[in-house]
Amino acid sequence: MLKKLHIKNYALLEEVTISFDKSLTVITGETGAGKSIMLGALGLVLGERADMAVLRDKQKKCIVEATFLIGNYVLENFFTENELDYEVETTIRREIAPDGKSRAFVNDTPVTLQVLKQLSQYLIDVHSQHETLLLDQASFRFNMVDAFANCLDERKQYNSFFIQLKEKEKKLNELLAFEQQAKKDFDYYQFQFTELEQATLKQGYLQQLEQEFDTHNNAEFIKQNLLKASVSIDGGEENILSHLSGLKNTLSQLARYGKTYEELATRVNSTYLELKDISSEIDNVNEKVVFDQKKLEEITAQLDLLNRLLKKHGVADELELLKIKTELEEKLNQFNSIEEEIKKLQAEIKKLTEAVWAKAKSLSDKRKKVIPAIEKSVRNMLADLSMQNAQLVINCNSVESLTNYGCDELQFLFSANKGLPLSELHKVASGGELSRLMLCLKSHLAEKTSLPTIIFDEIDTGVSGDVAHKIGTILLHMGKNMQVIAITHLPQLASKGKQHLFVYKQDIKEQTQSEIKMLTAEERVVEIAKMLSTGKPTESALLNAKELLSLKN
């Protein structure tokens, strides 16, 4: 409910703070006194666009601040989703600077107008005389009927299942589209994978192949030089080993003449043995070097394959090729499993569809049972409001495809006068008639579910006397279940309020400004008496006002 509204520097209002009762509050005042100004200011905290023209003092900023008690509205998720601090007593503030810039805050956290508008839908319902849009909204029609049928929770459960079904159907469509594309891509991916699988992919393998290629490709040159080295070391009569052998004998004869000669002899002997071993190794290596044309062709083929794959995939080494191969393998495995996944999902959808349709039909049955009672109740209430021949007919028609509301389509048909055919609301009802119809519907809704604060802006336009009294009684009854604020010109309605706010103008120095005050019991008698008469209220008007106030309960 709206607990408090603070307005500063807005139109004719310099600064005012208004506290509201939790039941029915009536607002009265002379035409042009500023009742609509208060609604305009409230509209700012509900997300309406700002206009610099509303600034009373163009040098100062305008501030409108509203405090709401929201503990019964179950809005914790909304606050979490929008990263706002949830407070049972939530404050919304709107500021308009002299340069035209506007800022909005929820519990001192800056928010966009979009968030403000979304939040306001849960807090305030402003009902004007010509409100017809709401009647055309499926959400209102279904909320109305389902509230009567006591199946709002059941519809919420249905909606949860319906959302799951839509998500699974979306996933199935994505899988089917993927499967169709996969069939086109499978052969291409399989070719790429096979090509990579034929190549040996390990780090350093390309370098190894290049070395093997060089060895095989230059086998004859290598053998010639190995042979030449072998001959130099141990071939023919004049070779290195024979010279070293002589040197070794010469130095060994000097070894007995001192340690230095002994060490030289030992070193030459070691060199002789090492060179002899090298000669043997050269011979062994030479025997292994064989020119193999077939082997060279195999190495060349592997080199060509690796280099071609590196260039094709635009990568630098074998590890990157291995990564691509793994990715391709995953895609191929996905292709292999997608058919099973589709079958599994189709089975889940079939089972869930049956469950959702069962819930939808259950909702439909409950709606059809309660519709006659709604029609009768609204018809009786309209008759009390001097619309004796008015009829509201609610058609509940089946639809082929499930919607957020089940398997029904609700159609509200209306006839305001005897002899006129039932038709769509906007075609057969005047603004006043629609206003009274909406009052009846919202009154019923207030009995069945928690509604936000509702503001009726001159709902009594075009009515008087007994009808005004009955409208006031309906609003008073609604006020037992919710907060109702009614702006009115009629004393019959004004007398019903638990709280009475009076809007008036006064001249201060050279400026006119609007003021709002809460009337005492005595002031209410005088104000309602003024509404009953012209000029200064007469004694009979005062008595009549007291009588009206005594009838409000």
TIMAR-734287 format. One record per residue (C-alpha): z, x, y; residue in one letter; residue number from 1. Coordinates in steps of 0.001 Angstrom, whole numbers, plus 500000, padded with zeros to 6 digits. Each point is the difference from the previous one (the first is absolute). Layout:
% TIMAR-734287
<<Z X Y> a NUM>
...
This chain:
% TIMAR-734287
<<500000 500000 500000> m 1>
<<499519 500978 503646> l 2>
<<503453 501020 501236> k 3>
<<499281 501258 503500> k 4>
<<497085 500467 502382> l 5>
<<500175 502365 502991> h 6>
<<497216 499884 502598> i 7>
<<499695 502339 503002> k 8>
<<497355 500079 502725> n 9>
<<497690 497431 498358> y 10>
<<498066 497537 502205> a 11>
<<502588 497892 501904> l 12>
<<502887 501331 497919> l 13>
<<501816 502913 501588> e 14>
<<502500 500493 497194> e 15>
<<501478 497505 497576> v 16>
<<501767 500074 496634> t 17>
<<499920 496925 497761> i 18>
<<502114 499455 496878> s 19>
<<498810 497460 497443> f 20>
<<501796 497668 497623> d 21>
<<499165 500093 496294> k 22>
<<499046 496302 499875> s 23>
<<498082 497920 502597> l 24>
<<499642 501344 503529> t 25>
<<498204 497934 502643> v 26>
<<498481 501450 503177> i 27>
<<499315 497779 502991> t 28>
<<499034 500452 503630> g 29>
<<497593 498860 502650> e 30>
<<496299 500631 499512> t 31>
<<499262 503534 501181> g 32>
<<503641 501049 499844> a 33>
<<499222 502729 497483> g 34>
<<500333 498577 496475> k 35>
<<496578 501337 499042> s 36>
<<500931 503326 501607> i 37>
<<502769 500405 497435> m 38>
<<497491 499350 497192> l 39>
<<497631 502533 501519> g 40>
<<502744 502617 500091> a 41>
<<500922 499236 496409> l 42>
<<496333 500393 499096> g 43>
<<500170 503643 501052> l 44>
<<502598 500833 497333> v 45>
<<497886 498045 497525> l 46>
<<497072 502376 500539> g 47>
<<497920 498219 502622> e 48>
<<497936 502185 502332> r 49>
<<501601 501020 503274> a 50>
<<498644 499430 503510> d 51>
<<501137 501814 503134> m 52>
<<499865 496668 501821> a 53>
<<503291 499011 498348> v 54>
<<501942 502691 501881> l 55>
<<502154 498352 502650> r 56>
<<500573 503313 501788> d 57>
<<496848 502105 499581> k 58>
<<502037 503182 500515> q 59>
<<502338 499383 497072> k 60>
<<499426 499593 496294> k 61>
<<500374 496707 498187> c 62>
<<502364 499862 497015> i 63>
<<500286 497211 497457> v 64>
<<502531 500452 497216> e 65>
<<500719 497556 497177> a 66>
<<502781 500249 497441> t 67>
<<499517 498307 496622> f 68>
<<502341 499406 497068> l 69>
<<497720 500667 496994> i 70>
<<502419 500260 497075> g 71>
<<498533 496907 498260> n 72>
<<496336 500945 500393> y 73>
<<499722 502666 497227> v 74>
<<498155 502468 502234> l 75>
<<501376 503265 498613> e 76>
<<496659 500905 498379> n 77>
<<498105 499352 503255> f 78>
<<502298 502383 501865> f 79>
<<499707 502648 497262> t 80>
<<496199 499767 499847> e 81>
<<499769 500415 503785> n 82>
<<502617 502794 500122> e 83>
<<502418 497959 502099> l 84>
<<503793 499910 499937> d 85>
<<501089 496690 498487> y 86>
<<502822 498282 501876> e 87>
<<501336 496506 499328> v 88>
<<500157 499651 503790> e 89>
<<496566 501301 500977> t 90>
<<498905 500592 503584> t 91>
<<496368 499887 501129> i 92>
<<499221 501409 503443> r 93>
<<496792 499969 502011> r 94>
<<499493 501986 503186> e 95>
<<497130 499766 502496> i 96>
<<499787 502846 502501> a 97>
<<498624 499593 503555> p 98>
<<496882 501936 498934> d 99>
<<499293 497338 497368> g 100>
<<501041 502039 496959> k 101>
<<501871 498029 497375> s 102>
<<502475 501176 497372> r 103>
<<501708 498124 497166> a 104>
<<503126 500868 498005> f 105>
<<501770 498619 496944> v 106>
<<503589 501217 499821> n 107>
<<499009 502726 502487> d 108>
<<497134 501247 497805> t 109>
<<496545 499869 501680> p 110>
<<497559 497640 498242> v 111>
<<496434 498794 500466> t 112>
<<499149 496472 501109> l 113>
<<498578 499371 496546> q 114>
<<503363 500716 498358> v 115>
<<501713 497881 502653> l 116>
<<497694 497053 499286> k 117>
<<500553 500304 496262> q 118>
<<503767 500055 500463> l 119>
<<499963 497093 502447> s 120>
<<498385 497741 497390> q 121>
<<503256 500185 498058> y 122>
<<502176 499350 503068> l 123>
<<498455 497416 502338> i 124>
<<497645 497050 499569> d 125>
<<498796 498716 503376> v 126>
<<498697 496453 499596> h 127>
<<497917 498559 502813> s 128>
<<498623 496510 500421> q 129>
<<496487 500953 498978> h 130>
<<500888 502137 497010> e 131>
<<497368 499267 497328> t 132>
<<499219 503433 498617> l 133>
<<503039 500073 497727> l 134>
<<498940 496793 498248> l 135>
<<496695 501655 499122> d 136>
<<501698 502965 498378> q 137>
<<500257 499961 496220> a 138>
<<503326 501840 500171> s 139>
<<501642 497195 501998> f 140>
<<498640 497245 497747> r 141>
<<501134 501736 496818> f 142>
<<503395 500929 501472> n 143>
<<500485 496361 500943> m 144>
<<499173 498581 496576> v 145>
<<501662 502784 497992> d 146>
<<503197 499722 502030> a 147>
<<500157 496304 499105> f 148>
<<499285 500826 496361> a 149>
<<502742 502675 499992> n 150>
<<497533 502497 498580> c 151>
<<499778 502638 502746> l 152>
<<501733 502531 497730> d 153>
<<497701 499043 497137> e 154>
<<496981 500520 502260> r 155>
<<501382 503390 500995> k 156>
<<500206 500928 496308> q 157>
<<496477 498668 499444> y 158>
<<498777 502039 502950> n 159>
<<501508 503141 498498> s 160>
<<498108 499383 496745> f 161>
<<496846 499118 501952> f 162>
<<500142 503291 501901> i 163>
<<500423 501898 496721> q 164>
<<496972 498163 498597> l 165>
<<497877 500850 503049> k 166>
<<501034 503651 499793> e 167>
<<499050 500163 496305> k 168>
<<496687 498254 500662> e 169>
<<499287 502459 502787> k 170>
<<500796 502898 497693> k 171>
<<497758 498524 497281> l 172>
<<497110 499667 502443> n 173>
<<500510 503613 501038> e 174>
<<500020 501100 496343> l 175>
<<496864 497993 499206> l 176>
<<498246 501506 502999> a 177>
<<501229 503427 498935> f 178>
<<498781 499402 496455> e 179>
<<496569 498983 501268> q 180>
<<499775 503128 502118> q 181>
<<501475 502038 497173> a 182>
<<497154 499051 497699> k 183>
<<497620 501464 502553> k 184>
<<502092 503125 500469> d 185>
<<501042 500623 496387> f 186>
<<496871 501848 498863> d 187>
<<500033 502121 503138> y 188>
<<503665 500975 499588> y 189>
<<499516 500582 496262> q 190>
<<497069 502364 500675> f 191>
<<502031 501959 502551> q 192>
<<502994 500203 497639> f 193>
<<497850 501158 497035> t 194>
<<498387 502624 502191> e 195>
<<503407 501361 501018> l 196>
<<501289 499785 496454> e 197>
<<497145 502264 498813> q 198>
<<501156 502694 502385> a 199>
<<502999 502201 499307> t 200>
<<502309 499294 502911> l 201>
<<502770 502543 500353> k 202>
<<501025 502275 502800> q 203>
<<498090 503352 500056> g 204>
<<497421 498934 497423> y 205>
<<497122 500263 502476> l 206>
<<500939 503609 500799> q 207>
<<500262 500758 496274> q 208>
<<496515 498601 499383> l 209>
<<498553 502032 502848> e 210>
<<501471 503195 498499> q 211>
<<498657 499161 496528> e 212>
<<496596 499270 501510> f 213>
<<499923 503385 501728> d 214>
<<501011 501755 496753> t 215>
<<497355 498304 497841> h 216>
<<497315 500214 502621> n 217>
<<500513 503809 500378> n 218>
<<500716 500854 496327> a 219>
<<497252 502647 499711> e 220>
<<501053 501815 503148> f 221>
<<503642 499935 498869> i 222>
<<499130 501391 496516> k 223>
<<497917 502815 501487> q 224>
<<502775 501130 502273> n 225>
<<502662 499678 497286> l 226>
<<497862 502156 497719> l 227>
<<499485 502546 502770> k 228>
<<503750 500132 500570> a 229>
<<500679 500390 496296> s 230>
<<497511 502903 499720> v 231>
<<501527 501682 503042> s 232>
<<503457 499880 498466> i 233>
<<499325 500748 496327> d 234>
<<496252 500403 499375> g 235>
<<497998 503117 499124> g 236>
<<501265 503541 500315> e 237>
<<500628 500017 503756> e 238>
<<502432 497124 500616> n 239>
<<503229 499527 501836> i 240>
<<502220 499908 496898> l 241>
<<498643 503333 498689> s 242>
<<500678 501646 503365> h 243>
<<503493 498483 500104> l 244>
<<500644 501233 496473> s 245>
<<499239 503568 501068> g 246>
<<502127 499638 503105> l 247>
<<502841 498577 497940> k 248>
<<499926 503077 497635> n 249>
<<499920 502420 502942> t 250>
<<503018 498489 501704> l 251>
<<501970 499610 496780> s 252>
<<499859 503828 499614> q 253>
<<501717 500328 503385> l 254>
<<502742 497482 499252> a 255>
<<502382 502675 498643> r 256>
<<499933 501812 503361> y 257>
<<501762 497318 501950> g 258>
<<500822 496343 500508> k 259>
<<497274 499519 502597> t 260>
<<497298 501083 497534> y 261>
<<501539 497817 497307> e 262>
<<499835 496937 502265> e 263>
<<496375 500685 500923> l 264>
<<499105 500299 496324> a 265>
<<501796 496684 499269> t 266>
<<498198 498208 502811> r 267>
<<496585 501214 498854> v 268>
<<500825 498937 496448> n 269>
<<500950 496499 501270> s 270>
<<496769 499782 501956> t 271>
<<498088 501026 496876> y 272>
<<501677 497309 497897> l 273>
<<499526 497294 502741> e 274>
<<496321 500863 500415> l 275>
<<499514 499914 496247> k 276>
<<501554 496516 499945> d 277>
<<497758 498901 502878> i 278>
<<496979 501230 498092> s 279>
<<501028 497921 496993> s 280>
<<500554 496916 502209> e 281>
<<496583 500463 501626> i 282>
<<498384 500010 496570> d 283>
<<501847 496841 499011> n 284>
<<499031 498218 503226> v 285>
<<496421 501141 499634> n 286>
<<499789 498452 496550> e 287>
<<501204 496649 501396> k 288>
<<497489 499903 502851> v 289>
<<497127 498057 498474> v 290>
<<497267 498229 501921> f 291>
<<500125 496352 498811> d 292>
<<497348 497851 501649> q 293>
<<501463 496790 498569> k 294>
<<503472 500805 501278> k 295>
<<498581 500876 503413> l 296>
<<498228 496649 500114> e 297>
<<503238 498181 499090> e 298>
<<501928 501781 502754> i 299>
<<497209 499330 502476> t 300>
<<500019 496308 499092> a 301>
<<503789 499730 500472> q 302>
<<499785 501833 503321> l 303>
<<497205 497725 501199> d 304>
<<501980 496906 498926> l 305>
<<503185 501085 501767> l 306>
<<498221 501008 503200> n 307>
<<497995 496785 500021> r 308>
<<503160 497889 499533> l 309>
<<501808 501870 502774> l 310>
<<497103 499402 502348> k 311>
<<499511 496384 498895> k 312>
<<503622 499015 500578> h 313>
<<500380 502200 503081> g 314>
<<503056 501907 498738> v 315>
<<500949 503674 499869> a 316>
<<501439 500638 496541> d 317>
<<500546 498778 496472> e 318>
<<503419 498455 500733> l 319>
<<498462 497594 502500> e 320>
<<497364 499063 497422> l 321>
<<502795 499388 497503> l 322>
<<501679 497663 502493> k 323>
<<496759 498038 500411> i 324>
<<499665 499780 496224> k 325>
<<503528 498562 499737> t 326>
<<499210 497396 502670> e 327>
<<496817 498993 498196> l 328>
<<501903 499720 496737> e 329>
<<502526 497679 501666> e 330>
<<497181 497805 501307> k 331>
<<498393 499844 496570> l 332>
<<503355 499084 498440> n 333>
<<500383 497318 502659> q 334>
<<496605 498611 499049> f 335>
<<501099 499851 496410> n 336>
<<503245 498154 500797> s 337>
<<498705 497630 502698> i 338>
<<498649 497477 497519> e 339>
<<503401 499675 498345> e 340>
<<501693 499718 503381> e 341>
<<497615 497197 501001> i 342>
<<500708 498083 496787> k 343>
<<503743 500400 500488> k 344>
<<499821 498855 503631> l 345>
<<497811 497020 499124> q 346>
<<502602 498890 497451> a 347>
<<502786 500361 502594> e 348>
<<497989 497994 502543> i 349>
<<499331 497242 497496> k 350>
<<503697 499687 499159> k 351>
<<501082 500168 503670> l 352>
<<497327 497483 501048> t 353>
<<501363 497496 497493> e 354>
<<503520 500518 501366> a 355>
<<498866 499672 503631> v 356>
<<498025 496838 499290> w 357>
<<503014 498525 498218> a 358>
<<502173 500670 503057> k 359>
<<497301 498649 502317> a 360>
<<499749 496759 498006> k 361>
<<503782 499671 500014> s 362>
<<499961 500297 503814> l 363>
<<497171 497474 500190> s 364>
<<501895 497456 497882> d 365>
<<503098 500287 502189> k 366>
<<497951 499610 503182> r 367>
<<498217 496893 498761> k 368>
<<503306 498406 499029> k 369>
<<501569 500493 503418> v 370>
<<497010 499221 502249> i 371>
<<500517 496187 499960> p 372>
<<503597 500500 501181> a 373>
<<498826 502278 502841> i 374>
<<497371 497480 501091> e 375>
<<502525 497158 499946> k 376>
<<502683 501950 501857> s 377>
<<497593 501148 502725> v 378>
<<498564 496488 500309> r 379>
<<503473 498526 500508> n 380>
<<500943 502641 502563> m 381>
<<496737 499452 501905> l 382>
<<500667 496258 500007> a 383>
<<503377 500719 501654> d 384>
<<498070 501923 502645> l 385>
<<497857 496931 500857> s 386>
<<497150 500983 497712> m 387>
<<500422 497095 497571> q 388>
<<496462 500170 498650> n 389>
<<499778 503760 499682> a 390>
<<499295 501465 496578> q 391>
<<500048 503520 498653> l 392>
<<498243 500486 496685> v 393>
<<500286 503317 498173> i 394>
<<497243 500704 497494> n 395>
<<500796 502583 497371> c 396>
<<496659 501076 498534> n 397>
<<499449 502497 497212> s 398>
<<497978 503128 500667> v 399>
<<498074 502080 497487> e 400>
<<501352 503348 501134> s 401>
<<503641 500947 500427> l 402>
<<501276 500677 503519> t 403>
<<503246 501269 501514> n 404>
<<501314 496445 499710> y 405>
<<498924 499171 496457> g 406>
<<497170 497805 498765> c 407>
<<500236 497362 502747> d 408>
<<498445 499263 503338> e 409>
<<502097 497848 502330> l 410>
<<498264 497723 502482> q 411>
<<501951 498108 502680> f 412>
<<498214 496810 501103> l 413>
<<501299 497828 502806> f 414>
<<499446 496615 501566> s 415>
<<501982 499115 503106> a 416>
<<498928 496375 500341> n 417>
<<499379 497015 497784> k 418>
<<496421 499577 498881> g 419>
<<499014 503602 500623> l 420>
<<498910 502084 497009> p 421>
<<501966 503027 498856> l 422>
<<498483 503209 501264> s 423>
<<500817 503569 500934> e 424>
<<502867 500224 502456> l 425>
<<498182 501411 503015> h 426>
<<497328 497311 499749> k 427>
<<502250 496936 500064> v 428>
<<503221 500901 501789> a 429>
<<500811 500483 503660> s 430>
<<502213 502803 501247> g 431>
<<503036 497716 500192> g 432>
<<499385 498588 496532> e 433>
<<499582 503451 498489> l 434>
<<503133 501141 501768> s 435>
<<502034 497197 498447> r 436>
<<498468 500667 496595> l 437>
<<500903 503691 500237> m 438>
<<503516 499024 501034> l 439>
<<500341 497868 496864> c 440>
<<498631 502733 497735> l 441>
<<502156 502745 501497> k 442>
<<503034 497752 499847> s 443>
<<499453 499634 496267> h 444>
<<499444 503741 499618> l 445>
<<503262 500724 501814> a 446>
<<501874 498030 497345> e 447>
<<498447 501929 497133> k 448>
<<499703 503620 501117> t 449>
<<501207 502522 502559> s 450>
<<497789 499873 503066> l 451>
<<500056 502294 503033> p 452>
<<501166 498728 503359> t 453>
<<497640 497260 501161> i 454>
<<499245 499327 503647> i 455>
<<498492 496625 500909> f 456>
<<498190 500218 503325> d 457>
<<499992 496442 501389> e 458>
<<499385 498354 496620> i 459>
<<500986 496710 501648> d 460>
<<496964 499938 502323> t 461>
<<498406 496540 499916> g 462>
<<503002 498217 498461> v 463>
<<503008 498255 501471> s 464>
<<502862 497665 499283> g 465>
<<500842 499400 496369> d 466>
<<497405 502487 498699> v 467>
<<501498 502750 502149> a 468>
<<503435 499093 498660> h 469>
<<498751 500250 496424> k 470>
<<498268 503343 500660> i 471>
<<503297 501242 501376> g 472>
<<501790 498758 496874> t 473>
<<497516 501862 497799> i 474>
<<500496 503202 501974> l 475>
<<503775 499569 499834> l 476>
<<499757 499567 496230> h 477>
<<497792 503118 499735> m 478>
<<502627 501859 502026> g 479>
<<502489 499560 497175> k 480>
<<497902 502309 497810> n 481>
<<498411 502325 502549> m 482>
<<499911 500993 503638> q 483>
<<497900 497627 502120> v 484>
<<499187 500464 503696> i 485>
<<498288 497104 501778> a 486>
<<498548 500002 503523> i 487>
<<499937 496384 501176> t 488>
<<499658 497640 502963> h 489>
<<501510 497008 498197> l 490>
<<503689 499084 500234> p 491>
<<499987 498434 496531> q 492>
<<499133 503368 498475> l 493>
<<502070 502084 502404> a 494>
<<503121 498051 499056> s 495>
<<499710 501135 496359> k 496>
<<500555 503684 500620> g 497>
<<503125 501808 498886> k 498>
<<499258 502373 502884> q 499>
<<498285 499101 503255> h 500>
<<498317 502646 502170> l 501>
<<498858 499061 503490> f 502>
<<497192 501842 501804> v 503>
<<499863 499748 503768> y 504>
<<498658 501752 503099> k 505>
<<501889 501266 502982> q 506>
<<499094 501883 503159> d 507>
<<501767 503307 500522> i 508>
<<499198 501531 503363> k 509>
<<496229 499859 500240> e 510>
<<499283 499673 496268> q 511>
<<500025 497152 497512> t 512>
<<501351 500771 496588> q 513>
<<500685 498100 496803> s 514>
<<503440 499808 498437> e 515>
<<501197 498751 496619> i 516>
<<503511 498798 499304> k 517>
<<501855 498277 497183> m 518>
<<501228 496549 501059> l 519>
<<503567 498862 499497> t 520>
<<500711 496543 498579> a 521>
<<500380 498574 503511> e 522>
<<496856 501717 501260> e 523>
<<498046 498610 497037> r 524>
<<500928 496449 500946> v 525>
<<498727 500562 503528> v 526>
<<496791 501747 498868> e 527>
<<499088 497298 497470> i 528>
<<500823 497338 502581> a 529>
<<497538 501690 502383> k 530>
<<497372 499873 497254> m 531>
<<500664 496257 499637> l 532>
<<499611 499195 503669> s 533>
<<498290 501137 503170> t 534>
<<501905 501686 502776> g 535>
<<503787 500047 499868> k 536>
<<501206 498620 496633> p 537>
<<501495 496533 500194> t 538>
<<503198 498882 498344> e 539>
<<498000 498155 497351> s 540>
<<497926 503111 499342> a 541>
<<503191 502024 499520> l 542>
<<501328 497384 497560> l 543>
<<496677 499986 498186> n 544>
<<500100 503817 499786> a 545>
<<503493 499909 498505> k 546>
<<498824 497415 497474> e 547>
<<497027 502147 498996> l 548>
<<502255 503028 499535> l 549>
<<502415 497984 497877> s 550>
<<497141 499002 497679> l 551>
<<498832 503540 499263> k 552>
<<501946 500284 496768> n 553>
